[in-house]
Amino acid sequence: LTVSKLEESASFFTSLLGWKEVRRKTEFPAIFVSDGAIMLTLWALKEDQPNEFNRKKNIGLHHLALEVESEKGLTELYEHLQKHEVKIEFAPELVGNGPSKHMMCYEPSGIRIEFIWPGN
């Protein structure tokens, strides 16, 4: 993921979500983070004034979806992110007629992240 705020975006994953920093690349600034199952590479944007992503007009990442283990976990994560003043697009709600629930937020560089509990 290319991010405009490398350190803040890495901190979102490590400090708020409990992921681990795996390594850093200094020659092209990047930070690798992992939850133990997946790894994301966060690349520093080289532009001073990035173009905002328009999900209806651009090719690229619409959002990143991450599964949570329980409905309670989704609610607790929502409260944790609110407490840390993360920009929330919407609170946990049913996906369609349920039983799945999801919420959407933005990490510090503006990438949309969906947290979803599949309802099983």
C-alpha positions as CSV (number, residue, x, y, z in Angstrom):
1,L,0.0,0.0,0.0
2,T,1.4,3.4,-0.9
3,V,0.8,5.8,2.0
4,S,1.3,9.5,2.5
5,K,2.1,9.2,6.2
6,L,4.4,6.2,6.5
7,E,5.1,6.3,10.3
8,E,1.5,7.2,11.2
9,S,0.1,4.4,9.0
10,A,2.5,1.9,10.4
11,S,1.6,2.9,13.9
12,F,-2.1,2.4,13.1
13,F,-1.4,-1.2,12.4
14,T,1.1,-1.8,15.2
15,S,-0.1,0.4,18.0
16,L,-3.9,0.3,17.4
17,L,-4.3,-3.2,15.9
18,G,-1.5,-5.0,17.6
19,W,0.4,-6.0,14.5
20,K,4.2,-6.4,14.5
21,E,6.6,-4.4,12.5
22,V,8.6,-7.0,10.5
23,R,11.2,-4.8,8.9
24,R,12.0,-1.5,7.3
25,K,13.5,-0.6,3.9
26,T,15.4,2.7,3.9
27,E,16.4,3.0,0.3
28,F,12.8,3.4,-0.8
29,P,11.1,4.1,2.5
30,A,8.9,1.2,3.4
31,I,7.7,-0.5,6.6
32,F,6.5,-4.1,6.6
33,V,3.7,-5.0,9.1
34,S,2.1,-8.4,9.9
35,D,-0.6,-9.8,12.1
36,G,1.0,-13.3,11.8
37,A,-1.3,-14.4,8.9
38,I,-0.8,-11.6,6.3
39,M,1.9,-9.1,5.7
40,L,1.4,-5.6,4.3
41,T,4.1,-3.4,2.8
42,L,3.6,0.3,3.5
43,W,5.5,2.3,0.9
44,A,6.2,6.0,1.4
45,L,4.6,8.3,-1.2
46,K,7.3,10.4,-2.9
47,E,4.9,13.2,-3.9
48,D,4.3,16.2,-1.7
49,Q,0.7,16.6,-2.8
50,P,-0.9,13.2,-3.5
51,N,-3.9,12.7,-5.6
52,E,-6.9,11.6,-3.6
53,F,-8.2,8.1,-4.7
54,N,-11.6,8.2,-6.3
55,R,-12.9,4.6,-6.0
56,K,-15.4,5.2,-8.8
57,K,-12.9,6.7,-11.3
58,N,-9.5,5.1,-10.6
59,I,-8.0,1.6,-10.8
60,G,-6.6,0.6,-7.5
61,L,-7.6,-0.4,-4.0
62,H,-11.2,0.3,-3.1
63,H,-10.7,-0.8,0.5
64,L,-8.8,-3.4,2.5
65,A,-11.1,-5.9,4.3
66,L,-9.9,-7.6,7.5
67,E,-11.8,-10.3,9.3
68,V,-12.4,-10.2,13.1
69,E,-13.1,-13.3,15.1
70,S,-16.3,-12.3,16.9
71,E,-19.2,-9.8,16.9
72,K,-18.0,-8.7,20.4
73,G,-14.5,-8.2,18.9
74,L,-15.9,-6.0,16.2
75,T,-17.7,-3.9,18.8
76,E,-14.6,-3.6,21.0
77,L,-12.4,-2.7,18.0
78,Y,-14.9,0.0,17.0
79,E,-14.8,1.5,20.5
80,H,-11.0,1.3,20.6
81,L,-10.7,3.1,17.3
82,Q,-13.2,5.8,18.4
83,K,-11.2,6.3,21.6
84,H,-8.1,6.9,19.5
85,E,-9.9,9.3,17.2
86,V,-9.7,7.2,14.1
87,K,-11.9,8.5,11.3
88,I,-14.9,6.2,11.2
89,E,-17.0,6.0,8.1
90,F,-19.7,3.9,9.7
91,A,-20.2,1.9,13.0
92,P,-20.7,-1.8,13.0
93,E,-23.9,-2.7,11.1
94,L,-25.4,-5.7,9.4
95,V,-24.2,-6.7,5.9
96,G,-27.4,-7.0,4.0
97,N,-29.8,-9.1,6.1
98,G,-27.0,-10.5,8.3
99,P,-25.8,-12.3,10.2
100,S,-22.5,-10.8,9.1
101,K,-21.6,-7.3,10.5
102,H,-18.9,-4.8,9.4
103,M,-17.6,-1.3,9.9
104,M,-15.5,1.0,7.9
105,C,-12.7,3.4,8.9
106,Y,-9.7,5.2,7.5
107,E,-6.1,4.7,8.4
108,P,-4.0,7.9,8.7
109,S,-3.1,8.1,5.0
110,G,-6.8,7.8,4.0
111,I,-7.0,4.2,3.0
112,R,-10.4,2.7,3.7
113,I,-10.3,-0.3,5.9
114,E,-13.3,-2.6,6.5
115,F,-13.4,-4.8,9.5
116,I,-15.9,-7.7,9.1
117,W,-17.3,-10.4,11.3
118,P,-18.7,-13.1,9.0
119,G,-21.4,-14.1,11.4
120,N,-20.4,-17.7,11.9
